[in-house]
Amino acid sequence: MGSISAIASSGLHAAQLRLDVSAHNIANADTANFRRQEVVQQTQEGGGVSTSVRQLPAAQPAGNTLANDFVQQMVASYAFKANLLTLQTEQKMTGNIINTEA
């Protein structure tokens, strides 16, 4: 199993990529022949996630996809906060263990 910090870091990276891709899709929604992007996440055996970006095939109507992009930004924001709290908790726990052992 990976360390807590490595797992949380992969989650932070995934959340940042999700924010970047949704912002890219929103910014280019009215661009002619624009092909939307999508973040693909896959869990890692030892913990954490790997992420990649793929381009979707054909242009889709902006209505539902635009709303989905805003939802993805909110999801990414919550995921980012959750992973950051995990890192902070790990640091506090490590500090407490060091203080106890000292």
Secondary structure, 3 states (H helix, E strand, C coil): CCCHHHHHHHHHHHHHHHHHHHHHHHHCCCCCCCCCEEEEEEECCCCCEEEEEEECCCCCCHHHHHHHHHHHHHHHHHHHHHHHHHHHHHHHHHHHHHHHHC
